[in-house]
Amino acid sequence: MLLLSLESHHGWISSDAYWITTGGLSLKGGDQRKKPALGVEERERERERLDRRGQRKTMKVIEKINAASKEENQVLFSFEYFPPRTHVGADRLLQQLDRMSAHSPAYWDITWRDSAAKLSLEMANVMQNIFSIDTMMHLTCTKMSIETIDHALQIIKSQGIQNVLALRGDPPLGQDKFVKAEGGFESALDLVKHVRNKHGDYFGVTVAGYPEAHPDVPRNDDGLPSSEGYQNDLVYLKRKVDAGAELIITQLFFDTNIFLKFVNDCRQIGINCPIVPGIFPISDMRGFLKMTSLCKTKIPSEITAALESIKDNEEAVRAYGIHLGTEICKKILGHGIKTLHFYTINKEKPTLSILMNLGLISERKVSRPLSTRQEDIKRMSSKLKKMLG
Ligand SMILES: Cc1cc2nc3c(=O)[nH]c(=O)nc-3n(C[C@H](O)[C@H](O)[C@H](O)COP(=O)(O)OP(=O)(O)OC[C@H]3O[C@@H](n4cnc5c(N)ncnc54)[C@H](O)[C@@H]3O)c2cc1C
């Protein structure tokens, strides 16, 4: 995904989907008679209990997902952020993280830009160690030599971070083609291999998956990837998993059937790890159009029609984005996929509204008072501002 020009961009399906019940909605479940449905607050307590069970400061995301899969009623969710670009953005992001941490996301992640590597590293540290939520740092090969990659991995290791999203990365700003850095890697596959060779199983390694194939894959007249390109992309994804990746997070999508087919296609070729759907809550027309055009995302005609009639009304677009996000998540949960990854684009309301609609978080926590971390937050804010210049 072409993160650089956009500021940001940003489950797993059980082989025999079993039905779960979430607070606000009733979904298919293996044996609903075994346990009554949990209320929102019980669900939150369950999530917190699951967190504590590790009895460790940090946990690999894959371990959490595997543990949750054994719990009948457990749904996990995660939030993606990008590093701040301005002083105001730094303050807003820190305050937002403080509020969002109250909802016990299974983990959260911070994107990587070669031009802001230090900020990503510092944000990863803050997210893991000030807010105490397991953090996944994205790491790309763009303009990175093996030495700088090793340096970044060593830093996060020393911060106690155990999760990496290994990516090739988008081309640097102003370029349209990815070029391997001198002494660097060509693809995410190389990076996965390197992390495993150098660090064994210390890191939980995640990779990107593309339900509509990577945007560089040639498209047919209907805008969908060629069948050969799609298959090659799947085979390549399997190579990343075979090389040591344990988890896949997908590119955003708006046609849930395309995502479900992708999961099924992955299973057919022997990709058995959890596949987490990347959910993009639409919050404004400009961002939506930019993202979907960069990612070459198919937009179902009913979504185009619905947005066309409200496109000049920002409030209505946001409300529709929340409604659509909720429906997409309900359908995914209904297929037994119990982890949701939100591309928050550093906004909190759309994601929280979807989670509330799904009965996964309680309003009580949305409006809770400030935490006791205000001194740490102030300190971090001045450090980030110094780095931003
Ligand atoms: C969840 C998620 C998070 C992201 N976060 C960031 C971020 O923080 N920063 C950022 O800059 N970008 C990010 N991106 C965007 C990503 O960097 C771009 O999509 C990039 O163009 C490809 O990265 P990749 O890791 O998917 O590449 P790769 O897995 O290396 O693949 C890229 C393409 O090349 C093909 N390919 C590569 N090597 C081979 C090979 N040896 N044989 C055959 N085919 C091959 C693949 O099939 C695929 O089409 C993210 C994307 C996703 C889905």
The ligand as an SDF file (V2000), in Angstrom:
LIG
                    3D

 53 58  0  0  0  0  0  0  0  0999 V2000
   -0.8830   -4.6000    6.3980 C   0  0  0  0  0  0  0  0  0  0  0  0
    0.0010   -3.7070    5.5840 C   0  0  0  0  0  0  0  0  0  0  0  0
    0.8520   -2.8020    6.2280 C   0  0  0  0  0  0  0  0  0  0  0  0
    1.7290   -1.9910    5.4830 C   0  0  0  0  0  0  0  0  0  0  0  0
    2.5380   -1.1070    6.1360 N   0  0  0  0  0  0  0  0  0  0  0  0
    3.4180   -0.3440    5.4400 C   0  0  0  0  0  0  0  0  0  0  0  0
    4.3570    0.5180    6.0780 C   0  0  0  0  0  0  0  0  0  0  0  0
    4.3630    0.6360    7.3020 O   0  0  0  0  0  0  0  0  0  0  0  0
    5.2100    1.2250    5.3240 N   0  0  0  0  0  0  0  0  0  0  0  0
    5.2270    1.1270    3.9410 C   0  0  0  0  0  0  0  0  0  0  0  0
    6.0420    1.7830    3.3030 O   0  0  0  0  0  0  0  0  0  0  0  0
    4.3410    0.3270    3.3180 N   0  0  0  0  0  0  0  0  0  0  0  0
    3.4540   -0.4160    4.0150 C   0  0  0  0  0  0  0  0  0  0  0  0
    2.5860   -1.2490    3.3680 N   0  0  0  0  0  0  0  0  0  0  0  0
    2.5800   -1.2510    1.9270 C   0  0  0  0  0  0  0  0  0  0  0  0
    3.6100   -2.2320    1.3160 C   0  0  0  0  0  0  0  0  0  0  0  0
    4.9010   -1.8490    1.7090 O   0  0  0  0  0  0  0  0  0  0  0  0
    3.4530   -2.1790   -0.1800 C   0  0  0  0  0  0  0  0  0  0  0  0
    2.2670   -2.7680   -0.5890 O   0  0  0  0  0  0  0  0  0  0  0  0
    4.6390   -2.7010   -0.9680 C   0  0  0  0  0  0  0  0  0  0  0  0
    4.4800   -2.3010   -2.3130 O   0  0  0  0  0  0  0  0  0  0  0  0
    4.7760   -4.2270   -0.9420 C   0  0  0  0  0  0  0  0  0  0  0  0
    5.1740   -4.6760    0.2820 O   0  0  0  0  0  0  0  0  0  0  0  0
    5.0710   -6.2470    0.6050 P   0  0  0  0  0  0  0  0  0  0  0  0
    5.6940   -6.4710    1.9060 O   0  0  0  0  0  0  0  0  0  0  0  0
    3.7020   -6.7170    0.3910 O   0  0  0  0  0  0  0  0  0  0  0  0
    6.0350   -6.7870   -0.5500 O   0  0  0  0  0  0  0  0  0  0  0  0
    6.3750   -8.2190   -1.0460 P   0  0  0  0  0  0  0  0  0  0  0  0
    5.7390   -9.2600   -0.1930 O   0  0  0  0  0  0  0  0  0  0  0  0
    7.8390   -8.3140   -1.1830 O   0  0  0  0  0  0  0  0  0  0  0  0
    5.6680   -8.3070   -2.4650 O   0  0  0  0  0  0  0  0  0  0  0  0
    5.4580   -7.2260   -3.3470 C   0  0  0  0  0  0  0  0  0  0  0  0
    5.0090   -7.7340   -4.7110 C   0  0  0  0  0  0  0  0  0  0  0  0
    6.0950   -8.2930   -5.3680 O   0  0  0  0  0  0  0  0  0  0  0  0
    5.8540   -9.6500   -5.6880 C   0  0  0  0  0  0  0  0  0  0  0  0
    7.1050  -10.3410   -5.3590 N   0  0  0  0  0  0  0  0  0  0  0  0
    8.0600   -9.8660   -4.5500 C   0  0  0  0  0  0  0  0  0  0  0  0
    9.1040  -10.7150   -4.5040 N   0  0  0  0  0  0  0  0  0  0  0  0
    8.7900  -11.7440   -5.2650 C   0  0  0  0  0  0  0  0  0  0  0  0
    9.4520  -12.9330   -5.6180 C   0  0  0  0  0  0  0  0  0  0  0  0
   10.6650  -13.2270   -5.1480 N   0  0  0  0  0  0  0  0  0  0  0  0
    8.8270  -13.7650   -6.4360 N   0  0  0  0  0  0  0  0  0  0  0  0
    7.6140  -13.4660   -6.9110 C   0  0  0  0  0  0  0  0  0  0  0  0
    6.9250  -12.3510   -6.6270 N   0  0  0  0  0  0  0  0  0  0  0  0
    7.5030  -11.5050   -5.8220 C   0  0  0  0  0  0  0  0  0  0  0  0
    4.7030  -10.0870   -4.8110 C   0  0  0  0  0  0  0  0  0  0  0  0
    3.8980  -11.0920   -5.3860 O   0  0  0  0  0  0  0  0  0  0  0  0
    3.9300   -8.8140   -4.6880 C   0  0  0  0  0  0  0  0  0  0  0  0
    3.1450   -8.6500   -5.8190 O   0  0  0  0  0  0  0  0  0  0  0  0
    1.7110   -2.0730    4.0670 C   0  0  0  0  0  0  0  0  0  0  0  0
    0.8300   -2.9670    3.4240 C   0  0  0  0  0  0  0  0  0  0  0  0
   -0.0110   -3.7690    4.1650 C   0  0  0  0  0  0  0  0  0  0  0  0
   -0.9650   -4.7030    3.4660 C   0  0  0  0  0  0  0  0  0  0  0  0
  1  2  1  0
  2  3  1  0
  2 52  2  0
  3  4  2  0
  4  5  1  0
  4 50  1  0
  5  6  2  0
  6  7  1  0
  6 13  1  0
  7  8  2  0
  7  9  1  0
  9 10  1  0
 10 11  2  0
 10 12  1  0
 12 13  2  0
 13 14  1  0
 14 15  1  0
 14 50  1  0
 15 16  1  0
 16 17  1  0
 16 18  1  0
 18 19  1  0
 18 20  1  0
 20 21  1  0
 20 22  1  0
 22 23  1  0
 23 24  1  0
 24 25  2  0
 24 26  1  0
 24 27  1  0
 27 28  1  0
 28 29  2  0
 28 30  1  0
 28 31  1  0
 31 32  1  0
 32 33  1  0
 33 34  1  0
 33 48  1  0
 34 35  1  0
 35 36  1  0
 35 46  1  0
 36 37  1  0
 36 45  1  0
 37 38  2  0
 38 39  1  0
 39 40  1  0
 39 45  2  0
 40 41  1  0
 40 42  2  0
 42 43  1  0
 43 44  2  0
 44 45  1  0
 46 47  1  0
 46 48  1  0
 48 49  1  0
 50 51  2  0
 51 52  1  0
 52 53  1  0
M  END
$$$$
